[in-house]
Amino acid sequence: MHLARVIGDVVATHKDENLVGIKLLVLQPLTPERANAGRTLVAADAIGAGVGEEVFFVRGKEATFPFYPVEPPVDASIVGIVDHWNVEK
């Protein structure tokens, strides 16, 4: 799993039929210290996250699991909203 901040949403008027009803959000991956980590990406939202929230997401084949039995053509999915995290040094 990876940490990220939701920084936007995606509106698509035409998309694969397996994506109908699935919200797409733009994520900025984060380090444990909340610094930006790498390029932004689009992820399917499995839990109802919104812009400005910190979330955790999965990549690869596992990204389709929250939508079972449908297998949408995605390689990243948001699977949780982070309430708090602490990094001990």
N, C-alpha and C positions, 0 to 999 in steps of 0.2 A: 504494500500500500504506500501511497505517496501523499504528502500534504500539499494543499494549494489554496489560493484565494480566488473566488469567483469574481471576474472583472467585467463580464458582459454576457449577453445572450445572443443566440443565433436565430434568425427568422428565415425559414426556407419554405417557399410556397410549393415547390415540387421536390419530393424526396422519395426514397425507397419506401414501398408500402409497409415494410417492417419497422419503419421509423415513425409512422403515423401515431400521434399521441405521446411521443417521447420528446421532452424538452431538451434542447441542446444548449450548453453553456460554455463560455470561454474561461479557461483556467490559467492562472499564473502559478506554476509550481513554486514551492517555498522550501527553504532550509529549515531545520529545527529552530533556528534563531529568527525566523520569519523574514529572511532576506529572499529576494527573487532568485530563483534557481533555474536557469535555462529558459527555453522558448515557451511561449503560450501554446495552448492546445484546446481543441474542442472535445467535450465529453458529454455523453448522454447522462441525464439526471434521473437516478433511480429513487430519489428520496425527497425531492421538493426543495432543493437549495435555492438560494437567491443571490443576486449581486451583492458583494461586500462580505459574504460569509466565508469562513475558513472551512475547508472540507477535506476529506480524504477520498482518494480515488484509486481504482485498480486499472491495470492495462493488460492487453492481450486477450486471449480467449475468455478469461475470467470476467471480462467486461460485459459479456453477454449474459452471464448467469443471473443477475437480478431480474431479467426480463423473461425468464423461462415461463412457458414453453416457446415463446417467440425468440428467435435468434437474430436480433438486429445487426446490421453490418457496422459495428463499432469496435474500436480498439481501446477506448477509455470510458469508464463510467464512474460517476460519483456515487459512493456507497455510504457516506456518513457526513454529518455536520459536526464540526469540532466545537465543543463548548469551551474547552480550556486545555492547554498543554503546558508542561513545565519541563525545562531542560536543566538538569543538575550539572554543575561543573566541578 
